[in-house]
Amino acid sequence: MHQRSSVVTWRGEPFCFERLEDRRDLVPVWAVSRRREFIGTMPCADGETTKEFEVRCVGWLATLLG
């Protein structure tokens, strides 16, 4: 997954995932927002396909907002 941002729909609502700039001292993460409101961060995974990313996003949202 090489994109810097992605929109994933969960329960009919769009969630924006934006990759934060990589820093050597921090694990790379995606900032997650809904309707322009920040709701959390999800860690990045190396070598992930777009489909794997979407599945992981949905699982992360279900765990957080379930």
N, C-alpha and C positions, 0 to 999 in steps of 0.2 A: 504494500500500500504506500504509494509515493505521493499521494495528494496532500496538500496542506490543510484542506477543509473538506467536510462531507456533511450531507444532511441525511439523517436516518429517521424514518417515520416509525413511531411506536404508539400503539393505541390511537391512531388517527392524528397524532400531533407530530410536527417536524421538530427534531432536535439537531442543533448544529454542533459538530465536532470540529474544533480547530486545533491543529497541532501547534504547540508552543515551540519556540526556538530551542534547539538543543543547547544545553549547557553541560560542560564537562563534569561539574559537581552535582548535577541532578539527573535523575532518570527522566528521559523524554516522556511527555504526557500530552494528552488531548484535553483541551478545555471544552466543557460541555455546557451548552446554554439552550434555553427554551424561551421563545418570545423575547430574545435579547437579555434574558436574566441568567446569570451564571448559576449553575447548579452543582458543579463538581469537576473533578479531573479523573480521567481514566488513563492508566499507563499505556504506553506504546508497546507494540510487539514487533520485533524484526521479522522480515520475510513473510508477512501475512498477506494473503490475497484480499481483494476487495470483498468477496463473499465472506471470507473468514472474519474480516473486520466488521462487517454488518451484523453477523451472528453474535460476535462478541459484544458489540454495542447494545444490541437488544437484550442480551443477558445482563449486562451491566445496568441498563435502565430498569429492567424488571427487579433486580436486586435492590436498587436504590429506591425506586418509586412504587414497586410491586403492589 
